[in-house]
Amino acid sequence: MRRHGVLVTLAAVAAGVIISHGAALAASAEKGRAAFVKFGCWQCHGYEGQGSVATSGGKVLAPDPLPWEGFSAFVRTSTTAMPPYTEKVLSNDDLADIYAYLQSIPKPKDYKTIPLLNTK
Amino acid sequence: MRCAPACDPNAVQEAAKLLAAAQNPVIVADRAARTPNGVRLLVQLAELLQARVIDQQGRMNFPKTHYLSAPPAAVNNADVIIGLELSDYWATVNSYLDNGENGGIGVNGTRIKPGTKLISISSVDVITKSNYQDFQRFQTIDVSMPGDAEATLPSLIEAVKSEIQNDRKAAIEKRGEAARKGHEAAEARTRQAAALAWDASPISTARLCMEIYAAIKDLDWSLVASEGNVSNWPNRLWPIEKHHQWIGRSGGYGVGYGAPASVGAALANRDIGGRFSVSIQSDGDLMYAPGVLWTAAKHKIPLLSVMHNNRGYHQELMHVQRLSSFRNRVASIGNDLGPIGTSIMNPDIEYHKLAESMGWWAKGPIKDPAQLGPALKQAVEVVKDGQPALLNVWTQPR
């Protein structure tokens, strides 16, 4: 798995929520993977953010996660089955690391190149 | 010969009128097809109406390869819905969101358009034993028919034939063409979704299911349990077309059902001439009645049990976190323990050793997807020789 640090700009003003975290911070995909496990994200979304029809309505977190603003606002203010995670529960640093981890997940192969997915 | 009660003919005719005149009828089947003939009849009704069919999998009701096979969301645009032996009609046409709103109760919503006509055939309505029989959340039905769905399908098919007007036939045919195109596109999307996390460790549930299918596809196979939630991949990816290829679900939530059900079905498959039985056995489910492993070994019941060992229940996580959030707490207590009460880790249960101790051939834990195919080949040979075999596979949660 490809893991790398990315620079995530925190300028989230969405859904009435402002995450004031300075202009930017260096987030770590490696720490993000650990936080993804610690906070139980993987239990619904899978270790690779692949999602499931059973727990995330088929929505995937990765590859190509939502833009940071929408992503962070959703985590903080969700009114869906996923409860909102406040800063007291999940710090901005951890959230940024999780986002960096999701950004680091590579795109899947085309299913046509996977023999088992073409088995009849 | 068994006889099941068919529905009242007048009600059947009324239902047929609604279905024949509908712009977008949808059939939903749960515990409907009791026999292979039930599948044949349901195909006949669906093709007559060119109506999409949602199989809720309480039984194997409808071929998954058929172009009219549809996902649950197909109810959204229906104007007439007929439910065949639905365990929960309310949840078929409504949604429930456990999001803590409404004083903690959550939010109910509808999945269907206003004015959608609802028809039901259910034998549960015949089994009256007390004043209040309609359990769970109540759904108002426009045409409610007590009776057995499979026994009623022949008369319903004839009634629909008589109600379809000539000026509707072109529209019905066009509906079928649209369904065919939609099915092909959906199939490609499903297979691309299965490619996500394909090489991941723990092994993805899609990879698990397709490795199993590749190992059994040339046999006369029967999927005798798939508990513990593998994102419904077998029903989405396997060409399940025959009634015996899927035995259905428990009928309730059924935790602990998978292991004993699979051994019982494998016994039946053995005794009708050696049909190959395979189960996708979840870890939490096996913790309820592991003694059934001994029963299978003792009586030489051939069964390939491939574990979906995601090392947890993963079921109450959101509720646990919601309650923790009220107190600004993290539900996870750290390390590899996961959010409280949702994981089965540390110590990790060695199910292969458990099975071996009760007389099974077993192997595991298998964490590398590249090792799964070869292990399955070995296990299939053991089962073909008449013994039960278990593979303990570490998997993604869903």
Interface residues (C-beta under 8 A of the other chain):
Chain A: M1 V37 K38 F39 G40 W42 Q43 C44 G46 Y47 E48 Q50 G51 S52 V53 A54 T55 G58 V60 S78 T79 T80 A81 M82 P83 P84 Y85 T86 K88 V89 L90 P108 K109 D110 Y111 I114 L116 L117 N118 T119 K120
Chain B: L97 D98 N99 G100 E101 A188 R191 Q192 A193 A194 A195 L196 A197 W198 A200 P202 S204 T205 R207 M210 E211 Y213 A214 K217 N229 S231 N232 R236 L237 P239 G312 H314 L317 M318 Q321 R322 S324 S325 N328 R329 V330 A331 S332 G334 D336 G338 P339 T342 S343 Q396 P397 R398
